[in-house]
């Protein structure tokens, strides 16, 4: 599969987290007098510390200033207000480091075992720099005070690899880097899929395991081989996804209930117990479920209740197994019923490439962010679960539902998470949703369905959407972004249509799936909208009538396929200038529809006339030159033309008539350059609308551009209007 650089960057960012950890988040091992340190000179005033492992001895927290000798300092246990000068047991701590250059934890000394120390430096709130695409104020990436899941037994003992080797109908699984002898236990749950990288598909299938049941490790044969309790369902030669672990549903639920009851943050681990890779938490039931507003007196500031990983999104995985119970997903499978403003950061919910988890998930929601107060997401990913799960246009699995308003998202997204990846819904006037750097990929039906209504506008800045795999029409699916239900959608600097697989629509305004609404409006500014696959691609916008306008400015829209179409509107397209359109050979920039219109006010040559046209004549249109003085459709004087002020191209000829012609040859409308006919032409015939969206005519400064039309004997053609746009 060919990927664009932008999309590769999004997944590479996650891949780096898998191996290197997040910037500002350090870990290390102490077996004697070693130190684990972090630079705090450019950050905030606090360091979060977590100590794990089996060890005995004393750890000494210290600070340094400008390279001078270390000075001992104190730490405060999480949940306590009493500081202490040393650390002698596992736990979570914070340290005040305002004004210091570095903070470190050193052995003093560790007499036996290994103490693993995690340091997370705080970072100041990201401030808005002004303008629509600025980074949002208040979205923060540092760990916030709260409850550590490890206190409740959540250890993230699962493991994953992309070097699984499966043979159809065989229970023998090999993996060159899995280290089963040290990382696996007989009886642990194991499953695998055709997924060959962390994301990039909505159609991966299970190679090991089945929905509604568990496959387990039957025996560990060597460091690179196990026997599973069931046979493989297909063959993959050492390049496919495999994961194994022990369920931690009970521990995770207990930890969440404690955090939710206190209206505070739940912190998940960032390393597996061996310290060799990310923490992978296996679950088979709904998690992070609320029961109304959070119960305690917390929730002050920007944080409230929420979940955070100790590292980056590539260091903490909540792994949804094939035995996930749809019955437990009453409101949603994750975060259902949490109505207080949430803060989610630094973790991934992953389905292991199980794109069809079962019909029980049709009509269900994977993750719901229901914001009564302001909710924020930063560095959170939802991936590879249910991307192909649907039964019909009204029965499908939704990955993420942003419900309400006042939602702020930064550098987060989904990939193959639900056949409809994202929906924006609302039941009241709760304010706008703002997305910075949102990614939505590889959903079989729709990447993002914007349907929150007139009171909750949605804005996307610098996002990327694509990988739609459906070959269905826009009414059933195969759409990157659909704007319905009277919603106003703002798209600025987005890349839309990355790596789409089959016939699709980039943007639809008005109707999609089983949804229909009124007065939906879309504003597109500085976007790149594309179908890069070279097949049939459609940029279909303005659906469901003229009440669903789309305004486009400074955007690049391409469809290089031989039958690609840029625009096929049933509503109105307003070209606000600065746009470029291109197609492959035989493609259409603009496809004629009787109910659609294209307007480029101030950057077009326009002509009009009234009444029935003179029969069997070539006629001019008023407004196409100073010599054209008649406003009726009877002038045989052809306008001398409108003077072009600078070089450019003419595209998208449209023509309308108040009454159709006498036969199919009536009303041939043609663009003229310096008095000569050009390739831009369309025929009204007996209809009242025609367009030429296939041809481009260049011009230079000083060229004269005009319009004419022809009639047949005893013609009935009347009230002709024509327009050609300047680019």
C-alpha positions in Angstrom: 0.0 0.0 0.0 1.3 3.4 -1.0 1.2 6.0 1.8 1.6 9.8 1.6 4.3 11.4 3.6 1.8 13.1 5.9 0.2 9.9 6.9 3.5 8.1 7.3 4.5 10.9 9.7 1.4 10.4 11.9 2.0 6.7 12.3 5.8 7.1 12.5 5.2 9.4 15.5 3.4 6.5 17.2 6.1 4.1 16.2 8.8 6.2 17.7 6.9 6.2 21.0 6.8 2.4 20.9 10.6 2.3 21.0 11.9 5.5 22.3 9.4 7.0 24.7 8.0 10.5 24.7 10.1 13.7 24.9 10.3 14.7 28.6 9.5 11.2 29.9 12.6 9.3 31.2 13.0 5.8 32.7 15.9 3.8 34.0 17.1 1.1 36.3 19.0 1.4 39.5 20.9 -1.7 40.9 23.5 0.2 43.0 24.3 3.9 42.9 23.2 4.7 39.4 21.1 7.9 38.7 18.1 8.5 36.5 17.8 12.2 35.6 15.7 14.5 33.5 16.3 18.1 32.2 13.8 20.5 33.9 15.4 23.8 32.8 12.8 24.6 30.1 9.7 23.2 31.7 7.3 23.7 34.6 7.7 23.4 38.3 7.0 19.7 39.0 8.4 16.2 38.2 6.3 13.1 38.5 8.1 10.0 39.8 7.1 6.4 39.8 9.2 3.6 41.3 8.5 -0.1 40.5 10.4 -3.3 40.7 11.7 -5.7 43.3 14.5 -4.1 45.3 15.6 -3.0 48.7 17.6 0.1 49.7 17.3 3.8 49.5 16.8 6.2 46.6 17.9 9.9 47.0 16.1 12.6 45.0 18.3 15.5 44.0 18.4 18.7 41.9 21.3 20.4 40.1 21.7 24.1 39.1 23.8 25.1 36.1 26.2 22.1 36.4 27.0 22.5 40.1 27.1 19.6 42.6 23.8 17.9 43.2 21.7 19.0 46.1 19.3 16.7 48.0 15.6 17.6 47.7 12.4 16.1 48.9 9.5 14.3 47.2 5.8 14.0 48.2 3.9 10.7 47.9 0.8 10.9 45.6 -2.3 11.3 47.8 -0.3 12.8 50.7 0.7 16.3 51.7 3.7 15.2 53.8 7.1 15.3 52.0 10.0 12.9 52.6 13.7 13.2 51.9 14.3 9.7 50.5 12.4 6.9 48.7 12.5 3.4 50.2 9.5 1.7 48.6 7.6 1.5 45.3 5.0 4.2 44.6 4.2 7.5 43.0 5.7 10.8 44.0 6.0 14.4 42.9 8.9 16.8 43.3 9.0 20.6 43.1 11.8 21.6 40.8 11.2 25.3 40.0 14.5 27.0 39.1 16.5 23.8 38.8 18.4 22.6 35.8 18.1 18.9 36.3 16.2 16.5 38.6 17.5 13.0 39.4 16.9 10.0 41.5 20.1 8.1 42.6 20.8 4.9 44.5 22.0 5.5 48.0 22.4 2.6 47.8 20.2 -0.2 46.3 21.4 -3.3 48.1 19.6 -5.9 46.1 17.3 -6.2 43.1 16.4 -3.6 40.5 14.5 -0.4 41.1 12.9 1.0 37.9 12.4 4.7 38.0 10.1 6.7 35.8 10.4 10.5 35.6 7.9 12.7 33.9 8.6 16.4 33.8 5.7 18.9 33.7 5.2 21.1 30.8 3.6 24.5 30.7 0.2 24.9 29.2 0.3 25.3 25.4 -0.8 28.8 24.6 -2.7 30.0 21.6 -0.7 32.1 19.2 -3.7 33.7 17.7 -5.5 32.8 14.5 -7.8 29.9 13.7 -5.1 27.2 13.4 -3.2 28.0 16.5 -2.4 25.4 19.2 -5.3 25.4 21.8 -4.7 27.0 25.1 -5.3 24.7 28.1 -4.5 21.4 26.4 -1.5 20.0 28.4 0.7 17.1 28.1 2.3 16.7 31.5 1.0 14.1 34.0 -1.5 15.5 36.4 -2.0 14.5 40.1 -4.3 11.6 40.6 -4.5 7.8 41.3 -2.0 5.3 39.9 -3.6 2.2 38.4 -0.6 0.1 39.6 -1.8 0.6 43.1 -4.9 -1.5 42.2 -2.8 -4.2 40.4 -2.9 -2.9 36.8 0.6 -3.8 35.5 0.1 -4.0 31.7 1.7 -7.4 31.4 0.7 -8.0 27.8 3.1 -8.1 24.9 2.8 -7.5 21.2 4.9 -8.0 18.0 4.6 -7.7 14.3 6.7 -10.8 13.5 4.1 -13.4 14.1 4.3 -16.5 11.8 1.1 -18.4 11.3 0.3 -21.5 9.3 -3.3 -22.2 8.3 -4.9 -25.0 10.5 -1.8 -25.3 12.6 -1.6 -24.4 16.4 2.1 -23.7 16.1 3.0 -20.0 16.2 6.5 -18.7 15.8 7.8 -15.2 16.4 11.5 -14.1 16.1 11.4 -11.3 18.7 8.7 -12.5 21.1 10.9 -14.0 23.8 8.2 -16.4 25.0 10.4 -18.0 27.6 10.6 -14.8 29.7 7.5 -12.9 28.5 4.8 -15.6 28.3 2.9 -18.0 30.5 0.8 -21.0 29.7 -2.9 -20.2 29.9 -2.5 -16.5 28.8 -4.8 -15.2 26.1 -3.2 -15.0 22.6 -4.6 -13.7 19.3 -3.2 -12.5 16.0 -4.3 -10.8 12.8 -3.3 -9.9 9.3 -2.2 -6.5 10.5 1.4 -5.9 9.5 2.0 -2.5 11.0 0.4 -0.5 13.8 -2.4 0.8 11.6 -3.3 1.4 7.9 -6.3 -0.9 7.2 -10.0 -1.4 8.0 -10.1 -4.9 6.5 -7.6 -6.9 8.5 -8.9 -10.3 9.8 -8.1 -12.6 12.6 -5.4 -15.2 12.0 -5.7 -16.6 15.5 -8.6 -16.4 17.9 -12.3 -16.0 17.4 -15.0 -13.6 18.5 -16.7 -14.4 21.7 -14.1 -16.8 23.0 -10.5 -17.0 24.1 -7.6 -18.7 22.5 -4.8 -19.4 25.0 -1.2 -20.5 25.1 -1.2 -24.3 25.4 2.6 -24.7 25.6 5.8 -22.7 25.4 8.1 -24.6 23.2 11.1 -22.2 23.0 11.9 -18.5 23.1 10.4 -18.2 19.6 7.6 -20.8 19.5 4.4 -21.6 21.3 1.4 -23.9 20.8 -2.0 -22.3 20.9 -5.2 -23.9 22.1 -6.8 -23.5 18.6 -5.5 -23.7 15.1 -4.6 -20.7 13.0 -7.2 -19.4 10.6 -4.8 -18.4 7.9 -1.1 -18.2 6.9 1.3 -15.3 7.4 5.1 -15.7 7.0 6.5 -13.8 10.0 5.1 -10.3 9.3 1.8 -10.3 11.2 0.5 -9.0 14.5 0.5 -11.2 17.6 -0.3 -10.3 21.1 -0.7 -12.2 24.4 -1.4 -11.4 28.0 -3.7 -11.8 31.0 -7.0 -10.0 31.5 -6.9 -7.0 33.9 -10.6 -6.0 33.7 -11.2 -6.2 37.4 -8.1 -4.3 38.4 -8.7 -1.6 35.8 -12.3 -1.2 36.8 -11.4 -0.9 40.5 -8.7 1.7 39.7 -11.1 3.7 37.5 -13.9 3.6 40.1 -11.4 5.1 42.7 -10.4 7.8 40.3 -13.9 8.6 39.2 -15.2 8.7 42.8 -12.5 11.3 43.6 -13.1 13.1 40.3 -9.4 12.9 39.5 -7.0 11.4 37.0 -6.2 7.7 36.6 -2.6 7.1 35.6 -1.8 3.9 33.6 1.6 2.3 33.4 3.9 2.9 30.5 6.1 -0.2 30.5 5.5 -3.9 30.9 6.8 -5.5 34.1 10.0 -6.7 32.3 10.7 -3.1 31.2 11.1 -4.3 27.6 8.2 -2.7 25.9 4.9 -0.8 26.3 2.4 -1.7 28.9 -0.4 -3.7 27.2 -3.6 -4.0 29.3 -5.9 -6.8 28.2 -9.7 -6.2 28.5 -12.9 -8.0 27.5 -15.5 -5.8 29.0 -16.5 -2.1 28.9 -14.1 0.2 30.8 -14.0 3.7 32.2 -17.8 3.8 32.6 -19.4 6.7 34.6 -22.6 7.0 36.5 -23.3 10.7 36.1 -21.1 13.5 37.2 -18.0 12.5 39.1 -18.7 12.1 42.8 -16.0 14.0 44.6 -15.1 17.6 45.0 -12.3 17.5 42.5 -12.5 18.5 38.9 -11.0 22.0 39.3 -8.7 23.6 36.8 -8.3 22.1 33.4 -8.3 18.5 34.5 -11.3 16.9 36.2 -11.7 13.2 35.7 -9.7 11.4 33.1 -7.1 8.8 32.1 -3.5 9.3 31.3 -0.6 7.1 30.3 2.7 7.6 32.1 4.5 7.9 28.8 3.3 8.6 25.2 0.5 7.0 23.3 2.8 4.3 22.0 3.8 3.3 25.6 0.4 2.4 27.0 -2.1 0.1 25.2 -5.5 -1.0 26.3 -5.9 -4.1 24.2 -9.4 -5.1 23.2 -9.5 -8.9 22.7 -11.8 -10.9 20.4 -13.7 -12.0 23.5 -14.8 -8.4 24.1 -18.5 -8.4 25.3 -20.8 -6.2 23.3 -23.4 -6.7 26.0 -21.3 -4.6 28.4 -21.2 -1.7 26.0 -24.5 -0.2 27.0 -23.8 3.5 26.4 -20.3 2.9 25.0 -17.5 0.4 25.3 -15.2 3.1 26.8 -16.1 6.2 28.7 -19.8 5.7 28.4 -21.8 7.8 30.9 -19.0 10.1 31.9 -20.6 13.6 31.7 -18.0 15.7 33.5 -15.3 17.3 31.4 -12.7 14.7 30.7 -8.9 14.9 30.2 -7.5 12.0 28.2 -3.8 11.8 27.2 -0.9 9.6 26.3 -2.5 6.2 25.7 -3.9 4.0 22.9 -7.0 1.8 22.7 -6.2 -0.9 20.2 -8.2 -3.8 18.8 -5.3 -5.8 17.3 -6.7 -5.7 13.7 -10.0 -7.3 14.5 -12.0 -5.4 11.9 -15.2 -7.4 12.3 -15.7 -8.1 16.0 -19.2 -9.4 15.6 -22.8 -8.3 14.8 -23.4 -7.5 18.4 -21.4 -4.3 17.9 -23.7 -2.9 15.2 -25.4 0.1 16.7 -22.7 0.3 19.4 -20.2 3.0 20.1 -16.6 2.3 20.9 -15.6 5.5 22.7 -18.0 8.3 23.7 -16.8 11.7 24.9 -19.9 13.3 26.3 -18.9 16.8 27.5 -21.1 18.6 29.9 -18.0 20.6 30.9 -15.0 21.1 28.7 -13.2 17.9 27.6 -9.7 17.6 26.3 -7.8 14.9 24.4 -4.1 15.0 23.7 -1.8 12.3 22.2 -4.6 9.7 22.4 -5.2 7.1 19.7 -8.0 4.6 18.9 -7.0 1.9 16.5 -7.8 -1.2 14.5 -11.0 -2.4 15.9 -14.3 -2.8 14.0 -13.3 -0.8 10.9 -15.4 -3.1 8.7 -18.2 -3.8 11.2 -21.6 -2.8 9.7 -24.8 -4.4 8.5 -26.6 -1.5 6.7 -26.7 2.2 6.3 -28.5 2.5 9.7 -26.7 -0.4 11.6 -23.0 0.0 12.0 -20.3 0.3 14.6 -19.2 3.8 15.5 -15.6 4.2 16.7 -15.7 7.6 18.5 -18.7 9.7 19.3 -17.9 13.3 20.4 -21.2 14.1 22.0 -22.1 17.5 23.4 -19.7 20.4 22.8 -16.8 22.2 24.3 -14.5 19.4 23.2 -10.8 20.3 22.5 -8.6 17.7 20.7 -4.9 18.0 19.8 -2.7 15.4 18.0 -5.1 12.6 18.5 -7.1 10.4 16.2 -8.4 7.0 15.0 -7.3 4.4 12.5 -9.7 1.7 11.5 -11.7 2.2 14.7 -15.3 1.7 13.7 -16.8 1.5 10.2 -17.8 5.1 10.9 -14.7 6.4 12.6 -15.9 9.6 14.2 -19.4 11.2 14.8 -20.0 14.6 16.3 -23.4 14.6 18.0 -25.2 16.9 20.4 -28.4 17.2 22.4 -28.1 20.9 23.3 -26.4 24.2 22.9 -23.0 23.3 24.4 -20.5 25.2 22.4 -18.1 24.3 19.6 -15.8 21.3 19.0 -12.3 22.2 18.1 -9.9 19.6 16.6 -6.2 20.4 16.0 -4.2 17.7 14.1 -7.0 15.1 14.2 -6.4 12.0 12.1 -9.2 9.7 10.9 -8.3 6.8 8.6 -9.3 3.4 7.2 -13.0 3.3 8.1 -15.1 1.3 5.6 -18.0 3.7 5.5 -17.2 7.2 6.7 -14.1 8.7 8.4 -16.0 11.5 10.1 -19.8 12.2 10.2 -20.3 15.8 11.3 -23.9 15.8 12.6 -23.9 17.9 15.8 -26.4 20.4 14.6 -26.6 24.2 14.3 -25.7 24.9 17.9 -22.5 22.9 18.0 -20.2 23.9 15.1 -17.2 21.8 14.4 -13.7 23.0 13.3 -10.8 21.0 12.1 -7.3 22.5 11.7 -4.4 20.6 10.2 -6.1 17.3 10.3 -5.9 14.4 7.9 -8.6 12.1 6.7 -8.6 9.1 4.3 -8.2 5.4 3.6 -11.9 4.9 3.0 -12.3 1.4 1.7 -16.0 1.2 0.8 -17.0 1.0 -2.9 -20.6 2.1 -2.0 -22.2 5.3 -3.1 -22.2 8.3 -0.8 -25.6 7.5 0.5 -24.4 4.2 1.9 -20.8 5.2 2.6 -17.3 5.6 1.2 -17.0 9.2 2.4 -14.1 11.0 4.1 -16.2 13.7 5.7 -20.0 14.1 5.7 -21.6 17.3 7.0 -25.3 16.7 7.9 -28.1 17.7 10.3 -27.8 21.5 9.8 -24.2 21.5 11.2 -21.6 24.2 10.3 -18.2 22.6 9.6 -14.9 24.6 9.2 -11.9 22.8 7.6 -8.6 24.7 7.5 -5.3 23.3 6.4 -6.7 19.7 6.4 -5.5 16.9 4.0 -8.6 15.0 2.9 -8.6 11.8 0.9 -5.3 10.2 1.9 -4.9 6.7 0.4 -8.5 6.1 -0.4 -9.0 2.6 -1.9 -12.1 2.6 -4.0 -14.8 4.9 -5.4 -15.5 7.5 -2.7 -16.5 11.0 -2.0 -14.2 13.4 -0.1 -16.8 15.7 1.3 -20.6 15.5 1.2 -22.8 18.2 2.7 -26.4 17.3 3.2 -27.0 13.6 3.3 -25.0 10.4 3.9 -25.8 6.9 5.2 -29.3 7.1 6.7 -28.8 10.7 7.8 -30.4 13.8 6.2 -30.7 17.3 7.4 -31.1 20.9 6.4 -28.9 24.0 6.0 -25.6 22.2 6.6 -22.7 24.6 5.7 -19.1 23.8 5.0 -16.1 26.2 4.8 -12.9 24.9 3.3 -9.7 27.0 3.6 -6.3 26.0 2.5 -7.1 22.3 2.3 -5.5 19.6 0.1 -8.3 17.3 -1.1 -7.3 14.4 -3.3 -7.9 10.9 -4.6 -4.4 9.6 -5.1 -5.3 6.0 -6.1 -5.6 6.7 -9.9 -9.0 5.1 -10.1 -12.5 6.5 -10.0 -12.5 9.4 -7.5 -15.3 11.8 -6.8 -15.1 15.0 -4.9 -18.9 15.2 -4.4 -20.1 18.2 -2.5 -23.3 20.2 -1.9 -25.6 17.2 -1.7 -29.3 17.5 -0.8 -30.1 20.8 -2.5 -29.0 24.4 -2.3 -29.5 24.6 1.4 -26.2 22.9 1.9 -23.6 25.3 0.5 -19.8 24.8 0.5 -17.4 27.7 0.4 -13.9 26.8 -0.9 -10.8 29.1 -0.8 -7.1 28.6 -1.4 -7.4 24.9 -1.7 -5.9 22.3 -4.0 -8.3 19.6 -5.2 -7.2 16.8 -7.4 -8.7 13.6 -8.8 -6.1 12.0 -11.2 -8.1 9.0 -12.2 -9.2 8.6 -15.8 -12.8 9.0 -14.7 -12.2 11.2 -11.7 -14.7 13.9 -10.8 -13.9 17.0 -8.8 -17.3 18.4 -8.2 -20.8 17.0 -8.7 -23.0 19.3 -6.7 -26.7 19.2 -6.1 -26.2 22.3 -3.9 -24.1 25.5 -4.4 -20.4 25.6 -4.5 -19.0 29.1 -3.7 -15.4 29.4 -5.1 -13.9 32.2 -3.0 -10.6 32.3 -5.0 -7.1 30.8 -4.8 -8.2 27.3 -5.7 -6.6 24.8 -8.1 -8.5 21.9 -9.7 -6.9 19.1 -11.7 -8.0 15.6 -13.0 -6.5 12.8 -15.0 -7.2 12.3 -18.7 -10.9 12.1 -19.3 -11.7 13.4 -15.8 -14.3 16.0 -15.0 -13.6 19.1 -12.9 -17.3 19.8 -12.8 -20.1 17.3 -13.5 -23.4 18.8 -14.6 -26.4 18.5 -12.3 -29.7 20.2 -12.8 -30.0 21.3 -9.1 -26.4 22.3 -8.5 -24.6 25.6 -9.2 -21.0 26.9 -9.1 -20.3 30.5 -8.3 -17.0 32.3 -8.5 -18.3 35.9 -8.0 -15.8 38.5 -9.2 -13.6 36.0 -10.9 -15.8 34.9 -13.8 -17.1 36.1 -17.2 -20.9 36.1 -17.2 -23.5 36.7 -19.8 -27.3 36.8 -19.8 -30.4 37.4 -21.9 -34.1 37.4 -21.5 -37.0 36.1 -23.6 -37.1 33.5 -26.4 -34.0 33.2 -28.6 -34.1 34.2 -32.2 -34.4 31.0 -34.2 -31.6 29.5 -36.3 -29.0 32.0 -35.1 -25.8 32.5 -33.3 -26.5 34.9 -30.5 -24.6 37.0 -28.0 -25.2 37.5 -24.3 -25.4 40.8 -22.4 -22.4 41.6 -20.2 -19.8 40.0 -22.5 -18.5 43.2 -24.1 -19.2 46.9 -24.5 -20.7 46.3 -27.9 -23.3 44.0 -26.6 -26.2 46.4 -25.7 -29.3 44.2 -26.0 -30.5 42.3 -22.9 -32.9 40.1 -24.9 -32.0 36.8 -26.5 -32.3 38.3 -30.0 -28.9 39.9 -30.5 -26.8 38.6 -33.3 -24.0 40.8 -32.2 -21.4 38.8 -30.3 -19.8 40.5 -27.4 -16.3 41.7 -28.1 -15.1 40.2 -24.8 -14.0 41.1 -21.2 -10.3 42.1 -20.9 -8.2 39.7 -18.8 -6.0 41.5 -16.4 -3.4 38.8 -15.9 -2.5 35.3 -17.2 -4.6 32.4 -16.0 -7.0 29.5 -17.0 -10.7 29.3 -17.7 -12.5 26.3 -16.3 -16.0 25.3 -15.4 -18.5 26.6 -17.9 -22.1 26.5 -16.7 -25.3 27.5 -18.5 -29.0 27.7 -17.5 -32.1 28.5 -19.4 -35.6 29.4 -18.3 -37.0 27.1 -21.0 -35.4 24.3 -22.9 -34.8 24.1 -26.7 -36.7 22.4 -29.4 -34.3 19.5 -29.9 -31.1 18.0 -28.6 -29.0 20.4 -30.7 -30.5 23.6 -29.3 -28.5 25.9 -27.1 -24.8 25.2 -27.9 -23.0 27.5 -25.5 -19.4 28.3 -26.3 -16.6 30.3 -24.6 -14.7 32.6 -27.1 -11.1 33.8 -26.8 -10.3 36.8 -28.9 -13.3 36.1 -31.0 -12.5 32.4 -31.7 -14.3 29.4 -30.3 -12.5 27.4 -27.5 -12.9 23.8 -26.3 -15.1 25.0 -23.4 -18.6 24.3 -24.6 -21.8 22.6 -23.5 -25.2 22.0 -25.0 -28.5 22.8 -23.3 -30.7 20.8 -25.8 -34.2 20.4 -24.4 -32.9 20.7 -20.8 -32.4 23.9 -18.8 -28.8 23.2 -17.5 -25.5 22.2 -18.9 -21.8 22.4 -17.9 -18.3 21.7 -19.2 -16.1 20.7 -16.4 -13.6 18.7 -18.5 -11.7 21.4 -20.4 -9.2 24.1 -19.5 -8.4 27.1 -21.7 -5.4 29.3 -20.9 -5.3 33.1 -21.4 -2.8 35.9 -21.0 -3.2 39.5 -20.0 -5.1 41.4 -22.7 -7.0 38.5 -24.1 -10.7 39.1 -24.7 -13.1 36.4 -23.3 -16.8 36.3 -24.4 -19.7 33.9 -24.6 -22.2 32.9 -27.3 -25.0 30.4 -27.9 -26.8 29.0 -31.0 -30.5 28.1 -31.7 -32.3 25.8 -34.0 -35.3 26.5 -36.4 -38.5 27.3 -34.5 -36.6 27.1 -31.2 -38.2 27.4 -27.8 -34.9 28.1 -25.9 -35.3 31.2 -23.6 -33.7 33.1 -20.8 -30.1 31.9 -21.3 -27.5 32.6 -18.6 -23.8 31.4 -18.8 -20.7 31.8 -16.7 -17.1 30.6 -17.0 -14.7 30.9 -14.1 -11.2 32.4 -14.0 -8.3 30.6 -12.2 
